[in-house]
């Protein structure tokens, strides 16, 4: 009986040991999995491109696509995600102002969607005559930055004391060419407005321009410099996991020459890697 009890005890210990061993691969996989929320294009596509590189480093990248700009930050704050990739820092700052309990930070910039100005009549912004019609969409979130770019080119001056990116047409204090800023149409209509010749120069979102068959090199007379990285799209993490080695490997993979080439080759200039 004594020997039987010993054998039963050894058998139980062996079962526990085997059970623990069986669990170890799952635990290891969980610790190596990096869950990141992203917009479908180009963000999720860029992440899919770097998956094989991260797998070689032992990291399983789980990309979850969101068609929403609020839930990815909430899910990250609630630790349902390890990171997200869809926004720029000004948007993140606005979100954090509304949700100060969400301790989120940027892990680094990846690419930007540069503003472009199209013209069928002129070769550069400096060629614009007096009274030229400058057209853009009615997306008010873009107006300040567009006006700032015209100020950077010396065509207008925005009143001091405000962030130029927050400016409106009413904040223009100098306009020596009397440029007419017409920001009235919905963004999807802008390519057709441009094709109709209604604008001397038009600002058109890159994806709408491409869908309308416009060439982002031939039809463009001004492209925002990549150095304007204030609006670059960033990977966002929590303050409590910003030093996670997996995040460092993710950012390194996103900044390789191969990834930058992929962005340039596949998104036709609508997305541009930042330095």
N, C-alpha and C positions, 0 to 999 in steps of 0.2 A: 504493500500500500504506500509505504514511504517513497519507494522508487517511482511508483505511478504518479504521485503528487509532484515529484521533481520533474518528471517528463512533461507533465501538464504545464508546469510553470515555465519550463524551457520553451515549450511549444508556443505559449502565449507571448513570451518575449520575442521569439522569432517572428511571429505574426505582426507584432507591433513594429519591429525593425523593418520588415518588408513593406508594411504600409507607409512608414515614414519615407523609405527609399522611393516608393512609387510616387509619393507626393512631390518629391524634390524637383523633378523636371518642370512640373506645372508652376511651382514657386519661382524657379529660375526664369521660366518664360515670362511670368508676370513681372518680375523685377527688370527684365530686359525690354519689355514692351513699352513703347512711348505712344500715348494716345494724343492725337492732335486734330483739332477741328479746323476746317478750312472752307473757304468759298470754292466753288467748283473750278472756275477758270480765272486766272491761270494757277491759282494757289495749290489746289489739290493735284493738278497735273504736274507741277514742279515737284511736289512731295513724292508722287508716284515715281518720278524719274530718279530720285535719290534713294529710293527704297533698297535697291540691290547693294549700293555702296554701304549703307548702314547695316545691312544684313551681314556683310563681311566683317563688320566690327561688333557683331553680336547683338545688334539692336533691331527689334521687330517694330516697324513703324505702322501704326494703326491709324489710317486717315479716315476721318469722319466728316462728310460733306454737309455743310449748312447752307441754306438759302435764306439766311436771316442774319442781321448784324447785331442783334441783342443777345440771343441765346448763347453764342460761343463764349462771350465774356462771362456770362452768368455760370455756364457749365464749368468754365475754368476756375472761377472763384470758389465754386462748390466742390472742386476736386474731382469732377467727372472727366475732365481732360487734364493732360499734362501741359499743354500749350495750345495756342491757336494762331492762325495765320490768315488774315483777311483785311487788316486795318492799318491806318497810319497813326502816328503819335497824336496829332491834333484830335482825331476821333477818340482815341483811347483816353486822352485827358478829359474830353467832354463827358465821356462815360463815367470816369472816376469821380468827376465833380458831382454827378447825379447819384453815384453809389460809392461813397467814401470808405465803406467797409470792405470793398473789393480790393485787395492788396495785389494789384497787377502791375507788371513792369515790362518794358521792352527788352528782349534778348538780343536785338540787332536787326538792322534793315537788310532787305533782300533785293527788292526791285521797286521801281516806280512806274506810274502810268503818266508819262509826260503830257502836259497840255500842248496842243498843236493848233496853229492858226492856218487856215486854208484860204487861198485866193486864186481866182482864175484871171485876175486883172493885173496883179502886181507881183514883183519878184521878192520884195522884202517889206517889212513893216515901215522902213524908212521911206519907202516910195509912196506911202499913202498920202493922198491930196487932202486939202481942206474940205471938211464936210463929209469925209468918207464914212460909209455905214459899217460899223463894227458890230457883228451879231454873235450872240451866244444863246444858250438855252435859258429857260426861266428857273433853272436850279440855283437858288440863291446861295447855296453853300459854296458854289464855285466862283461867284461873282468877284469877291474880294481878291482871290488869288489871280484871276484873269486881269483885273485892274492893276494889280501889283506888277505883273509881267509887262504891261504897257508902260508903267512908271519906270521899270528897270530899263526899258528901251528909250527912255527920255521923251516919250510922247505925251505924257500927262504927269500931273503931280497930285498926290493924295494929301489931304490935310494932315498935319503932324498931330501927335498925341493919341493916335490909334494904331493898332496892329493893321498894316496894309491888307493882310489876308482877311480881315473882317470888314473891309471897306465896302461901301455901296457907291452907286453912281453919284449920289448926293454929296459924297466926300471928295469929289474931284474939285480942286481949287485952281488948277491951271490946266488949260486945254487949248494950246496955241493953234492947233489945226482944226479946232471945233469938231472933233471926231464925234459922230453920233453913235452912242452905245445903246444898242437895241437888244435887250435881254428878255425876250417875250415869248419865244416858242418852246414847246416841249422838246426835250433832247432828241427823241427818235425822229423828229421832223427836220432837224438841222441839216442832214445831208441833202435832202430834197430842196430845202430853201437855198442851200449853196449852189446846187446844180441849176436851179432856176435863175441864177445870177442876181438874186435879190440883195446879196451882201458883197461889199468890197473886200471884206475879210471876215471869216467865220471861225469860231472855236467849236470844234466837233469832237465829242468823245470818241476815243480810238475804236472801240468795238462797233459803234454805230457807223463810223466811217468805213471800216473794213466790210461790214455787212452790206453797205451801199456800193461797194466796188471802188471806193476811193483808194488811191495809192498814198501811203503814209510817207513816201519820199518825194514823188513827183508833184503831188498836189499841195504840198506843205511849204509855206514860206517862213515859218518859225516853229522851232521845237524847243521846249523848255529844257535847259541843261540838266544833265543827270546829277550835277552837283547840288541842285535844289532838292536836297534829300529830306526836307521837312515833311514832305508828303510821301515819302517812301513807305512802302508796305513792310511791316515788321512782324517778327515772331514775338508773341506775348506769352509770358509765363507768370507764375505767382512769385511773390517775394520769397516764399519758403522753399521754392525749388529752382531758383535762378542759378544756383551753383551746382546743380545736378550734372554729373559728367555726361549723361545722355544728351542734355540740352546743348552742351559744348560741342559734342560730336554732330548733332543735328545742324548747328549753325555752321560748322566747318564744312559739312557736305553741301550746304546751300550756297557757300561762297567759293566753291572750286571753279577753276577755269571751265571745266566740262559743263557744270550747271549753268554758268553764265552764257556759254555758247548755246546750250539748249534753249534758254529763254530767248535769246536773240533770234535763233533760227526758227523757232516754232510759233512765236507770237507776233511776228512781222512788225516789230517796233511798237506794238501797243503796250507791251511791257518791256522795260529796259533795266538790266541789272545796275545796281548802284555800286560805287567804288567801295 
